[in-house]
Amino acid sequence: IALDSGEKVRYLGVDAPEIAHRDRPGECYGEKARRINEKLVLHRRVTLRYDRELRDRHGRWLAYVLLEDGRCANAELVMQGAAYVNRTRKGFSRFEDFLRSQRRAIRERAGMWAECNVEERSQYPGSRSSHIFHRPTCPFGNQIGKRNRVLFSSRLEAFEQGFRPCRECRP
């Protein structure tokens, strides 16, 4: 989100499907997630709460975005199936809460968990150090060392374990 000051805030602990950018098409549910986010925060007063990391590698603030009624927009997006858990380098205090909400959203087929059908593969390699999972053919997934490598039998299994999808191969 962009603040009135012009500074940018990245929702701590979550990531949403991408909308179209330049020459890259958007992901399934990207536009719907954007609209859900707009309903939550656009032109509204929010409070920012910080955790272990203050800024991301792009210089954006990392924060829990609290709505006037006390709800956390980050958690709301996960519960509505408009975002998924995204671990940070140093972790964040609400990780377990967010992961429980994500598991519930998957189980209840909320938002993207119902609308985005993806052709399943037989397995998805993931990295224990980055908590990113890949398509079996992804060159980045094939570079994961044996010690850090974990195999998931489905995309949902990877999400339920708190892994996020690779931004290149988009499993």
C-alpha positions in Angstrom: 0.0 0.0 0.0 1.1 3.6 -0.4 0.7 6.0 2.4 -0.3 9.7 2.1 3.4 10.5 2.7 4.3 8.5 -0.5 6.1 5.8 1.5 5.2 2.2 0.6 4.3 -0.5 3.0 4.5 -4.2 2.3 2.1 -6.4 4.2 4.3 -8.4 6.7 4.0 -12.1 6.4 1.8 -12.4 3.4 2.0 -12.3 -0.4 -0.8 -12.2 -2.9 -1.2 -13.4 -6.5 0.4 -11.0 -8.9 -1.5 -8.6 -11.1 -0.3 -8.0 -14.6 3.0 -6.0 -14.8 4.6 -4.7 -17.9 5.1 -7.7 -20.1 4.2 -10.4 -17.6 0.6 -11.6 -17.2 -1.2 -11.6 -13.9 -1.8 -14.7 -11.9 -5.1 -16.3 -11.1 -7.0 -14.3 -8.5 -4.5 -11.3 -8.7 -7.1 -8.8 -9.7 -9.7 -10.1 -7.2 -7.1 -9.9 -4.4 -6.3 -6.3 -5.4 -10.0 -5.4 -5.2 -10.4 -7.2 -1.8 -7.4 -5.2 -0.5 -8.8 -1.9 -1.8 -12.1 -2.6 0.0 -10.1 -3.1 3.2 -7.7 -0.1 3.1 -8.1 2.3 0.2 -8.6 5.9 1.5 -8.9 4.6 5.0 -7.0 5.3 8.2 -4.8 2.4 9.2 -2.3 1.8 12.0 1.1 0.1 11.3 2.6 -2.4 13.7 6.2 -3.5 13.1 7.9 -6.8 14.0 11.5 -8.1 13.7 12.3 -6.7 10.3 11.4 -3.1 9.5 12.1 -2.9 5.8 12.3 -5.3 2.9 15.1 -5.4 0.3 13.2 -2.7 -1.8 13.1 -0.3 1.1 9.4 -0.7 1.8 8.1 -0.8 5.4 7.2 -4.3 6.6 4.1 -4.0 8.8 0.9 -5.5 10.1 -1.7 -3.1 8.7 -4.4 -2.7 11.4 -7.8 -1.4 10.3 -9.9 1.0 12.4 -12.0 -1.8 13.8 -8.8 -3.5 15.1 -8.7 -6.3 12.4 -5.4 -7.0 10.8 -5.6 -6.5 7.0 -2.7 -9.0 6.5 -4.7 -11.8 8.3 -8.0 -10.8 6.6 -6.4 -11.3 3.2 -5.2 -14.8 4.2 -8.6 -15.7 5.7 -10.4 -14.6 2.6 -8.1 -16.6 0.3 -6.7 -13.5 -1.3 -3.1 -13.9 0.0 -0.9 -16.7 1.3 1.7 -16.8 4.1 5.2 -15.5 3.1 8.0 -16.1 5.6 10.5 -13.3 6.0 14.2 -13.8 6.6 14.0 -13.2 10.3 10.5 -14.6 10.7 7.6 -12.8 12.3 5.6 -13.2 15.5 2.2 -14.0 13.9 3.5 -16.7 11.6 1.7 -19.6 13.4 -1.6 -17.6 13.4 -1.3 -16.7 9.8 -0.5 -20.4 8.9 -3.6 -21.6 10.8 -5.7 -19.1 8.9 -4.2 -20.2 5.6 -4.9 -23.9 6.4 -8.5 -23.0 7.2 -8.9 -21.0 4.0 -7.6 -23.9 2.0 -9.9 -26.4 3.8 -12.9 -24.1 3.3 -11.8 -23.3 -0.3 -11.9 -19.6 0.2 -11.0 -17.2 -2.6 -8.1 -18.4 -4.7 -8.2 -21.9 -3.1 -11.5 -22.5 -5.0 -11.1 -20.4 -8.1 -7.5 -21.2 -9.2 -7.2 -24.7 -10.7 -3.7 -25.7 -11.4 -2.5 -28.8 -13.2 -1.0 -30.8 -10.4 2.4 -32.5 -10.8 3.5 -35.6 -9.0 5.9 -33.7 -6.7 7.1 -30.3 -5.9 10.6 -29.6 -4.6 11.0 -27.1 -1.9 13.9 -25.5 0.1 13.9 -25.7 3.9 16.1 -22.6 4.0 14.1 -20.3 1.7 10.7 -21.9 2.3 10.0 -21.7 -1.5 8.6 -24.5 -3.6 9.0 -25.1 -7.3 7.7 -27.0 -10.3 9.7 -30.2 -10.9 11.2 -28.7 -14.0 12.3 -25.3 -12.4 16.0 -24.7 -12.7 16.0 -23.0 -9.3 14.3 -26.0 -7.7 16.9 -28.3 -9.3 19.6 -26.3 -7.5 18.4 -27.1 -4.0 21.0 -29.0 -2.1 20.1 -32.4 -0.7 20.2 -31.2 2.9 17.7 -28.4 2.3 15.5 -30.3 -0.2 12.0 -31.4 0.7 9.5 -32.9 -1.6 5.8 -32.2 -1.5 3.2 -34.4 -3.2 1.0 -31.5 -4.0 0.9 -27.7 -4.1 -1.5 -27.6 -1.2 0.8 -29.6 0.9 3.5 -27.1 0.4 1.2 -24.2 1.2 0.0 -26.0 4.3 3.6 -26.3 5.5 4.1 -22.6 5.1 6.1 -22.6 1.8 5.4 -20.1 -0.9 5.6 -20.6 -4.7 8.6 -19.6 -6.7 8.1 -16.3 -8.5 9.7 -17.6 -11.7 8.1 -21.0 -12.3 4.8 -20.1 -10.6 3.9 -23.7 -9.5 
